[in-house]
Amino acid sequence: MSFEIAKEFPWAASGTTTYLNAAATGPLPARTVSELDRWTRLRAEPWKIALDEQFAALAKARGLCAGLVGADSDEIALVPNTSTGLNIAAQVLPIAREKVILGYDGEFPANVYPWMAIQRRGGARYEQLSLLPNGLPDWDALPARLDRGDVAVVAISWVSFVSGDRADLAAIGTMCRDRKIWFVVDAIQGVGTTLLDVHACHVDVLSCGAQKWLLSPWGSGFCYVRRELIRMLEPRTVGWLSVRGAEDFSHMLEYDLTYEDDARRFEVATIPYQDMVGMDSSLELLHEIGLDSVASRIHALAGRLVEGMSAIPSLSLVTPRDASRRAGIVSFRAKDAEAISRRLNEHNVSHSIRGGGVIRFAPHIYNTEQQIDRVLALLDG
């Protein structure tokens, strides 16, 4: 890796903590902490912050986010979390009342409730396909369900927050495009761990909070909207910066409700500048290292966990062994999950516990092979 762990993550270099919980909250790099501190000091004396500097920080963020998913910056709206982007999709996509919004059981609630709310209001019906007995999505059931002709939207997570199963977005996107079905993706557990081209995958709307794998502040994130859709979709929630020319304050009181031609029409001001500036710093680090290098590192560490766990008879791997079906999350079940969790905590190994006795690890670029091996030794104990 072309960066110094000790410089950006000094706590990781100290060896006192093994942080395997990026899927919950990603730690901030030192450069991000420094930039947040700088902006906090500026915020205490706001006359020192020029408007051009504020707007430039947002423009920079859109460009950096676009580079994460193979989009263009004019297709990016800055949002404070994944839920906001998913609600944009639920509010603006034209969905006929007699149609179906299709997802899978086991989705994170952020990608369920906006669609359930449509049904509650008397709109399209929300339906979830069942998981297989092993807890993974039955992707083979999807084509036949789509062929029934009543589905208007497919709304899924790129990577499952429980199992770590990674959907084949290119295949699903092609199925949706061929059937004229909207394709909406919750990408928070995938972006930053795996390379993605939203154009090649025919994604219509993608939302991603930046506080996990993107190592950015809470309150930062982005929503991608396919360029061809932007002008045909009218925002349901409108902010003062959603309209054309809003940054020119001399015309502010002319009240011209002509939306921006790009995805900024979906932004509701005022954007949390400090959070976005922090995200700029974190994303610059990931881009400097190289998104392919970051992804390779995460996949290698996750693969080491998968292979090691597979050799421990007392553990039942939940995450697919097939590398094409996983990203950074590695989950397993154990009968004594609570005892294992206590043992991990005693050795300062940060992790997550999910329902059904599932323990989840999520390594990132600051982790080492030696840490992974020590964790595997604890699990085998």
Buried (B, 14 or more C-beta within 10 A) or exposed (E): EEBEBEEBBEBBBEEEBBBBBBBBBBBBBBBBBEBBEEBEEBEEEEEEBEEEEBBEBBEBBBBBBBBBBBBBBBBBBBBBBBBBBBBBBBBBBEBEEEBBBBBBEBBBEBBBBBBBBBBEEEBBBBBBBEBEEEBBBBBEEBEEBBEEEBBBBBBBBBBBBBBBBBBBBBEBBBBBBEEEBBBBBBBBBBBBBBBBEBBEBBBBBBBBBBBBBBBBBBBBBBBBBBBEBBEEBEBEEBBEBBBBEBBEEEEEEEEEEEBBEBBBBBBBEEBBBBBBBBBBBBBBBBEEBBBEBBBEBBBEBBBBBBEBBEEBEEBBBBBBEEEEBBBBBBBBBBEEBEEBBEBBEEBEBBBBBBEEBBBBBBBBBBBBEEBBEBBBEBBEE
